[in-house]
Amino acid sequence: MKNEIAKEMGKPFKSKEIYFVSDLPKTRNGKVMRRIIKNAFLQNEIGDISRLVNPKCVEEIFALNIT
């Protein structure tokens, strides 16, 4: 999977790990909230998620961080 990503999108997008989740946190406009994804994965303060269409997926991302 990693090599396919590097082939299609370029080597800078080849990541060390790939995690699959059921959904990504999005606003009503369909904008993916990258800040929330990053903060949830790093287990930092997430902030206001009241405007997300699918706030439950943030918990799933929060649980991914395996340190």
PDB file of N, H, CA, C and O in Angstrom:
ATOM      1  N   MET A   1       0.829  -1.193   0.000  1.00  0.00           N
ATOM      2  CA  MET A   1       0.000   0.000   0.000  1.00  0.00           C
ATOM      3  C   MET A   1       0.877   1.262   0.000  1.00  0.00           C
ATOM      4  O   MET A   1       0.592   2.214  -0.726  1.00  0.00           O
ATOM      5  N   LYS A   2       1.939   1.266   0.812  1.00  0.00           N
ATOM      6  H   LYS A   2       2.170   0.492   1.402  1.00  0.00           H
ATOM      7  CA  LYS A   2       2.807   2.442   0.885  1.00  0.00           C
ATOM      8  C   LYS A   2       3.448   2.740  -0.465  1.00  0.00           C
ATOM      9  O   LYS A   2       3.524   3.895  -0.882  1.00  0.00           O
ATOM     10  N   ASN A   3       3.904   1.699  -1.142  1.00  0.00           N
ATOM     11  H   ASN A   3       3.842   0.760  -0.803  1.00  0.00           H
ATOM     12  CA  ASN A   3       4.546   1.898  -2.440  1.00  0.00           C
ATOM     13  C   ASN A   3       3.560   2.388  -3.492  1.00  0.00           C
ATOM     14  O   ASN A   3       3.931   3.150  -4.385  1.00  0.00           O
ATOM     15  N   GLU A   4       2.317   1.957  -3.394  1.00  0.00           N
ATOM     16  H   GLU A   4       2.016   1.337  -2.669  1.00  0.00           H
ATOM     17  CA  GLU A   4       1.291   2.433  -4.327  1.00  0.00           C
ATOM     18  C   GLU A   4       1.042   3.917  -4.143  1.00  0.00           C
ATOM     19  O   GLU A   4       0.875   4.654  -5.115  1.00  0.00           O
ATOM     20  N   ILE A   5       1.017   4.357  -2.881  1.00  0.00           N
ATOM     21  H   ILE A   5       1.152   3.759  -2.091  1.00  0.00           H
ATOM     22  CA  ILE A   5       0.820   5.780  -2.596  1.00  0.00           C
ATOM     23  C   ILE A   5       1.993   6.580  -3.150  1.00  0.00           C
ATOM     24  O   ILE A   5       1.796   7.619  -3.781  1.00  0.00           O
ATOM     25  N   ALA A   6       3.207   6.103  -2.917  1.00  0.00           N
ATOM     26  H   ALA A   6       3.368   5.259  -2.404  1.00  0.00           H
ATOM     27  CA  ALA A   6       4.396   6.804  -3.428  1.00  0.00           C
ATOM     28  C   ALA A   6       4.382   6.864  -4.946  1.00  0.00           C
ATOM     29  O   ALA A   6       4.770   7.873  -5.536  1.00  0.00           O
ATOM     30  N   LYS A   7       3.937   5.790  -5.578  1.00  0.00           N
ATOM     31  H   LYS A   7       3.622   4.970  -5.099  1.00  0.00           H
ATOM     32  CA  LYS A   7       3.897   5.749  -7.037  1.00  0.00           C
ATOM     33  C   LYS A   7       2.864   6.729  -7.598  1.00  0.00           C
ATOM     34  O   LYS A   7       3.138   7.438  -8.566  1.00  0.00           O
ATOM     35  N   GLU A   8       1.691   6.764  -6.992  1.00  0.00           N
ATOM     36  H   GLU A   8       1.469   6.188  -6.206  1.00  0.00           H
ATOM     37  CA  GLU A   8       0.607   7.615  -7.492  1.00  0.00           C
ATOM     38  C   GLU A   8       0.765   9.088  -7.110  1.00  0.00           C
ATOM     39  O   GLU A   8       0.493   9.975  -7.919  1.00  0.00           O
ATOM     40  N   MET A   9       1.209   9.345  -5.869  1.00  0.00           N
ATOM     41  H   MET A   9       1.430   8.624  -5.212  1.00  0.00           H
ATOM     42  CA  MET A   9       1.220  10.714  -5.364  1.00  0.00           C
ATOM     43  C   MET A   9       2.625  11.298  -5.218  1.00  0.00           C
ATOM     44  O   MET A   9       2.776  12.508  -5.045  1.00  0.00           O
ATOM     45  N   GLY A  10       3.633  10.466  -5.283  1.00  0.00           N
ATOM     46  H   GLY A  10       3.511   9.484  -5.423  1.00  0.00           H
ATOM     47  CA  GLY A  10       5.005  10.938  -5.130  1.00  0.00           C
ATOM     48  C   GLY A  10       5.602  10.500  -3.805  1.00  0.00           C
ATOM     49  O   GLY A  10       4.880  10.239  -2.843  1.00  0.00           O
ATOM     50  N   LYS A  11       6.916  10.423  -3.762  1.00  0.00           N
ATOM     51  H   LYS A  11       7.503  10.635  -4.544  1.00  0.00           H
ATOM     52  CA  LYS A  11       7.620   9.947  -2.571  1.00  0.00           C
ATOM     53  C   LYS A  11       7.368  10.773  -1.310  1.00  0.00           C
ATOM     54  O   LYS A  11       7.352  10.202  -0.220  1.00  0.00           O
ATOM     55  N   PRO A  12       7.171  12.100  -1.407  1.00  0.00           N
ATOM     56  CA  PRO A  12       6.914  12.856  -0.179  1.00  0.00           C
ATOM     57  C   PRO A  12       5.651  12.406   0.566  1.00  0.00           C
ATOM     58  O   PRO A  12       5.525  12.639   1.768  1.00  0.00           O
ATOM     59  N   PHE A  13       4.720  11.765  -0.140  1.00  0.00           N
ATOM     60  H   PHE A  13       4.822  11.576  -1.117  1.00  0.00           H
ATOM     61  CA  PHE A  13       3.477  11.335   0.487  1.00  0.00           C
ATOM     62  C   PHE A  13       3.548   9.904   1.026  1.00  0.00           C
ATOM     63  O   PHE A  13       2.583   9.413   1.612  1.00  0.00           O
ATOM     64  N   LYS A  14       4.678   9.244   0.832  1.00  0.00           N
ATOM     65  H   LYS A  14       5.462   9.644   0.356  1.00  0.00           H
ATOM     66  CA  LYS A  14       4.846   7.894   1.358  1.00  0.00           C
ATOM     67  C   LYS A  14       5.048   8.000   2.869  1.00  0.00           C
ATOM     68  O   LYS A  14       6.006   8.618   3.331  1.00  0.00           O
ATOM     69  N   SER A  15       4.162   7.408   3.614  1.00  0.00           N
ATOM     70  H   SER A  15       3.383   6.905   3.238  1.00  0.00           H
ATOM     71  CA  SER A  15       4.237   7.526   5.063  1.00  0.00           C
ATOM     72  C   SER A  15       4.801   6.262   5.694  1.00  0.00           C
ATOM     73  O   SER A  15       4.870   5.208   5.061  1.00  0.00           O
ATOM     74  N   LYS A  16       5.201   6.389   6.954  1.00  0.00           N
ATOM     75  H   LYS A  16       5.145   7.245   7.468  1.00  0.00           H
ATOM     76  CA  LYS A  16       5.738   5.244   7.685  1.00  0.00           C
ATOM     77  C   LYS A  16       4.635   4.251   8.027  1.00  0.00           C
ATOM     78  O   LYS A  16       4.826   3.038   7.936  1.00  0.00           O
ATOM     79  N   GLU A  17       3.504   4.768   8.412  1.00  0.00           N
ATOM     80  H   GLU A  17       3.348   5.753   8.486  1.00  0.00           H
ATOM     81  CA  GLU A  17       2.376   3.938   8.824  1.00  0.00           C
ATOM     82  C   GLU A  17       1.106   4.414   8.123  1.00  0.00           C
ATOM     83  O   GLU A  17       0.966   5.591   7.790  1.00  0.00           O
ATOM     84  N   ILE A  18       0.200   3.493   7.910  1.00  0.00           N
ATOM     85  H   ILE A  18       0.313   2.537   8.181  1.00  0.00           H
ATOM     86  CA  ILE A  18      -1.109   3.815   7.345  1.00  0.00           C
ATOM     87  C   ILE A  18      -2.165   3.260   8.284  1.00  0.00           C
ATOM     88  O   ILE A  18      -2.124   2.085   8.649  1.00  0.00           O
ATOM     89  N   TYR A  19      -3.103   4.099   8.671  1.00  0.00           N
ATOM     90  H   TYR A  19      -3.136   5.053   8.374  1.00  0.00           H
ATOM     91  CA  TYR A  19      -4.184   3.696   9.559  1.00  0.00           C
ATOM     92  C   TYR A  19      -5.503   3.847   8.815  1.00  0.00           C
ATOM     93  O   TYR A  19      -5.715   4.833   8.108  1.00  0.00           O
ATOM     94  N   PHE A  20      -6.375   2.882   8.974  1.00  0.00           N
ATOM     95  H   PHE A  20      -6.203   2.082   9.548  1.00  0.00           H
ATOM     96  CA  PHE A  20      -7.692   2.940   8.361  1.00  0.00           C
ATOM     97  C   PHE A  20      -8.737   3.222   9.433  1.00  0.00           C
ATOM     98  O   PHE A  20      -8.755   2.583  10.484  1.00  0.00           O
ATOM     99  N   VAL A  21      -9.600   4.183   9.152  1.00  0.00           N
ATOM    100  H   VAL A  21      -9.585   4.702   8.298  1.00  0.00           H
ATOM    101  CA  VAL A  21     -10.698   4.534  10.051  1.00  0.00           C
ATOM    102  C   VAL A  21     -11.992   4.529   9.256  1.00  0.00           C
ATOM    103  O   VAL A  21     -11.984   4.574   8.026  1.00  0.00           O
ATOM    104  N   SER A  22     -13.092   4.475   9.971  1.00  0.00           N
ATOM    105  H   SER A  22     -13.099   4.439  10.970  1.00  0.00           H
ATOM    106  CA  SER A  22     -14.390   4.390   9.300  1.00  0.00           C
ATOM    107  C   SER A  22     -14.778   5.685   8.596  1.00  0.00           C
ATOM    108  O   SER A  22     -15.476   5.658   7.582  1.00  0.00           O
ATOM    109  N   ASP A  23     -14.323   6.830   9.134  1.00  0.00           N
ATOM    110  H   ASP A  23     -13.756   6.852   9.958  1.00  0.00           H
ATOM    111  CA  ASP A  23     -14.669   8.118   8.542  1.00  0.00           C
ATOM    112  C   ASP A  23     -13.694   9.167   9.048  1.00  0.00           C
ATOM    113  O   ASP A  23     -12.978   8.931  10.021  1.00  0.00           O
ATOM    114  N   LEU A  24     -13.659  10.316   8.402  1.00  0.00           N
ATOM    115  H   LEU A  24     -14.241  10.508   7.611  1.00  0.00           H
ATOM    116  CA  LEU A  24     -12.845  11.437   8.826  1.00  0.00           C
ATOM    117  C   LEU A  24     -13.749  12.549   9.333  1.00  0.00           C
ATOM    118  O   LEU A  24     -14.862  12.707   8.832  1.00  0.00           O
ATOM    119  N   PRO A  25     -13.299  13.325  10.315  1.00  0.00           N
ATOM    120  CA  PRO A  25     -14.131  14.410  10.826  1.00  0.00           C
ATOM    121  C   PRO A  25     -14.331  15.484   9.756  1.00  0.00           C
ATOM    122  O   PRO A  25     -13.370  16.027   9.212  1.00  0.00           O
ATOM    123  N   LYS A  26     -15.600  15.777   9.467  1.00  0.00           N
ATOM    124  H   LYS A  26     -16.381  15.335   9.909  1.00  0.00           H
ATOM    125  CA  LYS A  26     -15.931  16.744   8.416  1.00  0.00           C
ATOM    126  C   LYS A  26     -16.960  17.746   8.916  1.00  0.00           C
ATOM    127  O   LYS A  26     -17.763  17.460   9.803  1.00  0.00           O
ATOM    128  N   THR A  27     -16.908  18.935   8.313  1.00  0.00           N
ATOM    129  H   THR A  27     -16.255  19.168   7.592  1.00  0.00           H
ATOM    130  CA  THR A  27     -17.921  19.949   8.590  1.00  0.00           C
ATOM    131  C   THR A  27     -19.145  19.670   7.721  1.00  0.00           C
ATOM    132  O   THR A  27     -19.134  18.747   6.907  1.00  0.00           O
ATOM    133  N   ARG A  28     -20.168  20.445   7.889  1.00  0.00           N
ATOM    134  H   ARG A  28     -20.177  21.195   8.551  1.00  0.00           H
ATOM    135  CA  ARG A  28     -21.378  20.285   7.069  1.00  0.00           C
ATOM    136  C   ARG A  28     -21.100  20.542   5.596  1.00  0.00           C
ATOM    137  O   ARG A  28     -21.807  20.035   4.725  1.00  0.00           O
ATOM    138  N   ASN A  29     -20.061  21.337   5.320  1.00  0.00           N
ATOM    139  H   ASN A  29     -19.486  21.748   6.028  1.00  0.00           H
ATOM    140  CA  ASN A  29     -19.685  21.630   3.932  1.00  0.00           C
ATOM    141  C   ASN A  29     -18.850  20.520   3.313  1.00  0.00           C
ATOM    142  O   ASN A  29     -18.547  20.566   2.121  1.00  0.00           O
ATOM    143  N   GLY A  30     -18.472  19.520   4.113  1.00  0.00           N
ATOM    144  H   GLY A  30     -18.718  19.484   5.082  1.00  0.00           H
ATOM    145  CA  GLY A  30     -17.668  18.421   3.619  1.00  0.00           C
ATOM    146  C   GLY A  30     -16.171  18.640   3.764  1.00  0.00           C
ATOM    147  O   GLY A  30     -15.378  17.837   3.271  1.00  0.00           O
ATOM    148  N   LYS A  31     -15.776  19.712   4.433  1.00  0.00           N
ATOM    149  H   LYS A  31     -16.420  20.363   4.834  1.00  0.00           H
ATOM    150  CA  LYS A  31     -14.359  20.007   4.632  1.00  0.00           C
ATOM    151  C   LYS A  31     -13.784  19.057   5.685  1.00  0.00           C
ATOM    152  O   LYS A  31     -14.334  18.925   6.779  1.00  0.00           O
ATOM    153  N   VAL A  32     -12.681  18.404   5.349  1.00  0.00           N
ATOM    154  H   VAL A  32     -12.234  18.512   4.461  1.00  0.00           H
ATOM    155  CA  VAL A  32     -12.013  17.507   6.292  1.00  0.00           C
ATOM    156  C   VAL A  32     -11.215  18.367   7.261  1.00  0.00           C
ATOM    157  O   VAL A  32     -10.434  19.223   6.846  1.00  0.00           O
ATOM    158  N   MET A  33     -11.415  18.137   8.548  1.00  0.00           N
ATOM    159  H   MET A  33     -12.049  17.442   8.885  1.00  0.00           H
ATOM    160  CA  MET A  33     -10.761  18.928   9.583  1.00  0.00           C
ATOM    161  C   MET A  33      -9.425  18.298   9.960  1.00  0.00           C
ATOM    162  O   MET A  33      -9.342  17.494  10.889  1.00  0.00           O
ATOM    163  N   ARG A  34      -8.390  18.673   9.230  1.00  0.00           N
ATOM    164  H   ARG A  34      -8.458  19.326   8.475  1.00  0.00           H
ATOM    165  CA  ARG A  34      -7.053  18.098   9.426  1.00  0.00           C
ATOM    166  C   ARG A  34      -6.499  18.409  10.812  1.00  0.00           C
ATOM    167  O   ARG A  34      -5.820  17.578  11.415  1.00  0.00           O
ATOM    168  N   ARG A  35      -6.786  19.599  11.311  1.00  0.00           N
ATOM    169  H   ARG A  35      -7.337  20.274  10.821  1.00  0.00           H
ATOM    170  CA  ARG A  35      -6.310  20.003  12.644  1.00  0.00           C
ATOM    171  C   ARG A  35      -6.839  19.054  13.709  1.00  0.00           C
ATOM    172  O   ARG A  35      -6.111  18.663  14.621  1.00  0.00           O
ATOM    173  N   ILE A  36      -8.099  18.692  13.588  1.00  0.00           N
ATOM    174  H   ILE A  36      -8.690  19.010  12.847  1.00  0.00           H
ATOM    175  CA  ILE A  36      -8.707  17.788  14.560  1.00  0.00           C
ATOM    176  C   ILE A  36      -8.115  16.389  14.432  1.00  0.00           C
ATOM    177  O   ILE A  36      -7.889  15.719  15.439  1.00  0.00           O
ATOM    178  N   ILE A  37      -7.863  15.945  13.214  1.00  0.00           N
ATOM    179  H   ILE A  37      -8.046  16.489  12.395  1.00  0.00           H
ATOM    180  CA  ILE A  37      -7.245  14.632  13.007  1.00  0.00           C
ATOM    181  C   ILE A  37      -5.878  14.597  13.677  1.00  0.00           C
ATOM    182  O   ILE A  37      -5.566  13.662  14.414  1.00  0.00           O
ATOM    183  N   LYS A  38      -5.069  15.613  13.422  1.00  0.00           N
ATOM    184  H   LYS A  38      -5.323  16.373  12.823  1.00  0.00           H
ATOM    185  CA  LYS A  38      -3.719  15.667  13.993  1.00  0.00           C
ATOM    186  C   LYS A  38      -3.771  15.700  15.517  1.00  0.00           C
ATOM    187  O   LYS A  38      -3.059  14.942  16.176  1.00  0.00           O
ATOM    188  N   ASN A  39      -4.608  16.574  16.084  1.00  0.00           N
ATOM    189  H   ASN A  39      -5.186  17.190  15.548  1.00  0.00           H
ATOM    190  CA  ASN A  39      -4.687  16.689  17.532  1.00  0.00           C
ATOM    191  C   ASN A  39      -5.220  15.415  18.179  1.00  0.00           C
ATOM    192  O   ASN A  39      -4.751  15.023  19.247  1.00  0.00           O
ATOM    193  N   ALA A  40      -6.176  14.777  17.557  1.00  0.00           N
ATOM    194  H   ALA A  40      -6.557  15.096  16.689  1.00  0.00           H
ATOM    195  CA  ALA A  40      -6.722  13.536  18.111  1.00  0.00           C
ATOM    196  C   ALA A  40      -5.670  12.436  18.076  1.00  0.00           C
ATOM    197  O   ALA A  40      -5.523  11.696  19.049  1.00  0.00           O
ATOM    198  N   PHE A  41      -4.948  12.318  16.991  1.00  0.00           N
ATOM    199  H   PHE A  41      -5.067  12.919  16.201  1.00  0.00           H
ATOM    200  CA  PHE A  41      -3.933  11.278  16.881  1.00  0.00           C
ATOM    201  C   PHE A  41      -2.794  11.504  17.873  1.00  0.00           C
ATOM    202  O   PHE A  41      -2.291  10.551  18.468  1.00  0.00           O
ATOM    203  N   LEU A  42      -2.391  12.749  18.050  1.00  0.00           N
ATOM    204  H   LEU A  42      -2.800  13.523  17.566  1.00  0.00           H
ATOM    205  CA  LEU A  42      -1.307  13.068  18.982  1.00  0.00           C
ATOM    206  C   LEU A  42      -1.799  13.178  20.423  1.00  0.00           C
ATOM    207  O   LEU A  42      -1.012  13.428  21.336  1.00  0.00           O
ATOM    208  N   GLN A  43      -3.086  12.993  20.617  1.00  0.00           N
ATOM    209  H   GLN A  43      -3.724  12.790  19.875  1.00  0.00           H
ATOM    210  CA  GLN A  43      -3.744  13.061  21.923  1.00  0.00           C
ATOM    211  C   GLN A  43      -3.544  14.424  22.585  1.00  0.00           C
ATOM    212  O   GLN A  43      -3.310  14.519  23.789  1.00  0.00           O
ATOM    213  N   ASN A  44      -3.640  15.468  21.773  1.00  0.00           N
ATOM    214  H   ASN A  44      -3.830  15.390  20.794  1.00  0.00           H
ATOM    215  CA  ASN A  44      -3.600  16.847  22.254  1.00  0.00           C
ATOM    216  C   ASN A  44      -5.024  17.338  22.455  1.00  0.00           C
ATOM    217  O   ASN A  44      -5.987  16.625  22.175  1.00  0.00           O
ATOM    218  N   GLU A  45      -5.142  18.562  22.944  1.00  0.00           N
ATOM    219  H   GLU A  45      -4.359  19.142  23.172  1.00  0.00           H
ATOM    220  CA  GLU A  45      -6.452  19.202  23.086  1.00  0.00           C
ATOM    221  C   GLU A  45      -7.118  19.252  21.720  1.00  0.00           C
ATOM    222  O   GLU A  45      -6.543  19.784  20.771  1.00  0.00           O
ATOM    223  N   ILE A  46      -8.317  18.707  21.610  1.00  0.00           N
ATOM    224  H   ILE A  46      -8.784  18.274  22.381  1.00  0.00           H
ATOM    225  CA  ILE A  46      -8.999  18.620  20.315  1.00  0.00           C
ATOM    226  C   ILE A  46      -9.703  19.917  19.962  1.00  0.00           C
ATOM    227  O   ILE A  46      -9.710  20.328  18.801  1.00  0.00           O
ATOM    228  N   GLY A  47     -10.288  20.553  20.942  1.00  0.00           N
ATOM    229  H   GLY A  47     -10.283  20.219  21.885  1.00  0.00           H
ATOM    230  CA  GLY A  47     -11.013  21.790  20.684  1.00  0.00           C
ATOM    231  C   GLY A  47     -12.483  21.516  20.412  1.00  0.00           C
ATOM    232  O   GLY A  47     -12.992  20.436  20.710  1.00  0.00           O
ATOM    233  N   ASP A  48     -13.143  22.486  19.853  1.00  0.00           N
ATOM    234  H   ASP A  48     -12.729  23.364  19.610  1.00  0.00           H
ATOM    235  CA  ASP A  48     -14.586  22.421  19.613  1.00  0.00           C
ATOM    236  C   ASP A  48     -14.899  21.516  18.431  1.00  0.00           C
ATOM    237  O   ASP A  48     -14.441  21.756  17.314  1.00  0.00           O
ATOM    238  N   ILE A  49     -15.681  20.476  18.684  1.00  0.00           N
ATOM    239  H   ILE A  49     -16.053  20.281  19.592  1.00  0.00           H
ATOM    240  CA  ILE A  49     -16.088  19.573  17.605  1.00  0.00           C
ATOM    241  C   ILE A  49     -17.602  19.594  17.413  1.00  0.00           C
ATOM    242  O   ILE A  49     -18.169  18.703  16.781  1.00  0.00           O
ATOM    243  N   SER A  50     -18.247  20.615  17.962  1.00  0.00           N
ATOM    244  H   SER A  50     -17.786  21.339  18.475  1.00  0.00           H
ATOM    245  CA  SER A  50     -19.704  20.685  17.900  1.00  0.00           C
ATOM    246  C   SER A  50     -20.236  20.878  16.482  1.00  0.00           C
ATOM    247  O   SER A  50     -21.389  20.541  16.212  1.00  0.00           O
ATOM    248  N   ARG A  51     -19.439  21.400  15.590  1.00  0.00           N
ATOM    249  H   ARG A  51     -18.502  21.673  15.809  1.00  0.00           H
ATOM    250  CA  ARG A  51     -19.902  21.638  14.213  1.00  0.00           C
ATOM    251  C   ARG A  51     -19.586  20.507  13.252  1.00  0.00           C
ATOM    252  O   ARG A  51     -19.847  20.612  12.053  1.00  0.00           O
ATOM    253  N   LEU A  52     -19.024  19.427  13.778  1.00  0.00           N
ATOM    254  H   LEU A  52     -18.813  19.342  14.751  1.00  0.00           H
ATOM    255  CA  LEU A  52     -18.727  18.285  12.921  1.00  0.00           C
ATOM    256  C   LEU A  52     -19.992  17.495  12.629  1.00  0.00           C
ATOM    257  O   LEU A  52     -20.886  17.390  13.469  1.00  0.00           O
ATOM    258  N   VAL A  53     -20.050  16.950  11.444  1.00  0.00           N
ATOM    259  H   VAL A  53     -19.324  17.035  10.762  1.00  0.00           H
ATOM    260  CA  VAL A  53     -21.172  16.102  11.052  1.00  0.00           C
ATOM    261  C   VAL A  53     -21.064  14.759  11.766  1.00  0.00           C
ATOM    262  O   VAL A  53     -22.078  14.143  12.091  1.00  0.00           O
ATOM    263  N   ASN A  54     -19.846  14.311  12.007  1.00  0.00           N
ATOM    264  H   ASN A  54     -19.022  14.812  11.742  1.00  0.00           H
ATOM    265  CA  ASN A  54     -19.594  12.978  12.552  1.00  0.00           C
ATOM    266  C   ASN A  54     -18.574  13.015  13.688  1.00  0.00           C
ATOM    267  O   ASN A  54     -17.460  12.522  13.513  1.00  0.00           O
ATOM    268  N   PRO A  55     -18.915  13.580  14.837  1.00  0.00           N
ATOM    269  CA  PRO A  55     -17.943  13.716  15.922  1.00  0.00           C
ATOM    270  C   PRO A  55     -17.470  12.392  16.524  1.00  0.00           C
ATOM    271  O   PRO A  55     -16.411  12.354  17.150  1.00  0.00           O
ATOM    272  N   LYS A  56     -18.220  11.316  16.351  1.00  0.00           N
ATOM    273  H   LYS A  56     -19.080  11.346  15.842  1.00  0.00           H
ATOM    274  CA  LYS A  56     -17.832  10.012  16.901  1.00  0.00           C
ATOM    275  C   LYS A  56     -16.523   9.494  16.303  1.00  0.00           C
ATOM    276  O   LYS A  56     -15.788   8.767  16.972  1.00  0.00           O
ATOM    277  N   CYS A  57     -16.224   9.857  15.058  1.00  0.00           N
ATOM    278  H   CYS A  57     -16.821  10.448  14.515  1.00  0.00           H
ATOM    279  CA  CYS A  57     -15.005   9.358  14.415  1.00  0.00           C
ATOM    280  C   CYS A  57     -13.751   9.912  15.073  1.00  0.00           C
ATOM    281  O   CYS A  57     -12.677   9.327  14.929  1.00  0.00           O
ATOM    282  N   VAL A  58     -13.858  11.022  15.790  1.00  0.00           N
ATOM    283  H   VAL A  58     -14.731  11.497  15.907  1.00  0.00           H
ATOM    284  CA  VAL A  58     -12.703  11.595  16.477  1.00  0.00           C
ATOM    285  C   VAL A  58     -12.213  10.634  17.562  1.00  0.00           C
ATOM    286  O   VAL A  58     -11.007  10.500  17.768  1.00  0.00           O
ATOM    287  N   GLU A  59     -13.131   9.969  18.250  1.00  0.00           N
ATOM    288  H   GLU A  59     -14.111  10.078  18.082  1.00  0.00           H
ATOM    289  CA  GLU A  59     -12.763   8.986  19.273  1.00  0.00           C
ATOM    290  C   GLU A  59     -11.980   7.829  18.660  1.00  0.00           C
ATOM    291  O   GLU A  59     -11.029   7.327  19.261  1.00  0.00           O
ATOM    292  N   GLU A  60     -12.377   7.415  17.480  1.00  0.00           N
ATOM    293  H   GLU A  60     -13.149   7.822  16.992  1.00  0.00           H
ATOM    294  CA  GLU A  60     -11.688   6.327  16.783  1.00  0.00           C
ATOM    295  C   GLU A  60     -10.246   6.735  16.441  1.00  0.00           C
ATOM    296  O   GLU A  60      -9.320   5.941  16.607  1.00  0.00           O
ATOM    297  N   ILE A  61     -10.064   7.952  15.974  1.00  0.00           N
ATOM    298  H   ILE A  61     -10.817   8.597  15.840  1.00  0.00           H
ATOM    299  CA  ILE A  61      -8.728   8.460  15.653  1.00  0.00           C
ATOM    300  C   ILE A  61      -7.901   8.610  16.927  1.00  0.00           C
ATOM    301  O   ILE A  61      -6.714   8.285  16.945  1.00  0.00           O
ATOM    302  N   PHE A  62      -8.525   9.095  17.976  1.00  0.00           N
ATOM    303  H   PHE A  62      -9.489   9.359  17.961  1.00  0.00           H
ATOM    304  CA  PHE A  62      -7.840   9.265  19.265  1.00  0.00           C
ATOM    305  C   PHE A  62      -7.295   7.940  19.773  1.00  0.00           C
ATOM    306  O   PHE A  62      -6.233   7.907  20.395  1.00  0.00           O
ATOM    307  N   ALA A  63      -8.001   6.857  19.519  1.00  0.00           N
ATOM    308  H   ALA A  63      -8.864   6.885  19.014  1.00  0.00           H
ATOM    309  CA  ALA A  63      -7.597   5.536  19.992  1.00  0.00           C
ATOM    310  C   ALA A  63      -6.484   4.920  19.156  1.00  0.00           C
ATOM    311  O   ALA A  63      -5.908   3.912  19.568  1.00  0.00           O
ATOM    312  N   LEU A  64      -6.158   5.488  17.995  1.00  0.00           N
ATOM    313  H   LEU A  64      -6.626   6.306  17.660  1.00  0.00           H
ATOM    314  CA  LEU A  64      -5.135   4.944  17.113  1.00  0.00           C
ATOM    315  C   LEU A  64      -3.714   5.123  17.627  1.00  0.00           C
ATOM    316  O   LEU A  64      -2.850   4.293  17.343  1.00  0.00           O
ATOM    317  N   ASN A  65      -3.457   6.172  18.363  1.00  0.00           N
ATOM    318  H   ASN A  65      -4.159   6.846  18.594  1.00  0.00           H
ATOM    319  CA  ASN A  65      -2.097   6.494  18.762  1.00  0.00           C
ATOM    320  C   ASN A  65      -1.517   5.387  19.631  1.00  0.00           C
ATOM    321  O   ASN A  65      -1.898   5.209  20.789  1.00  0.00           O
ATOM    322  N   ILE A  66      -0.601   4.660  19.047  1.00  0.00           N
ATOM    323  H   ILE A  66      -0.292   4.804  18.107  1.00  0.00           H
ATOM    324  CA  ILE A  66       0.046   3.565  19.737  1.00  0.00           C
ATOM    325  C   ILE A  66       1.469   3.985  20.037  1.00  0.00           C
ATOM    326  O   ILE A  66       2.326   3.974  19.153  1.00  0.00           O
ATOM    327  N   THR A  67       1.725   4.358  21.294  1.00  0.00           N
ATOM    328  H   THR A  67       1.029   4.367  22.012  1.00  0.00           H
ATOM    329  CA  THR A  67       3.084   4.805  21.652  1.00  0.00           C
ATOM    330  C   THR A  67       3.707   3.886  22.655  1.00  0.00           C
ATOM    331  O   THR A  67       4.845   4.105  23.070  1.00  0.00           O
TER     332      THR A  67
END
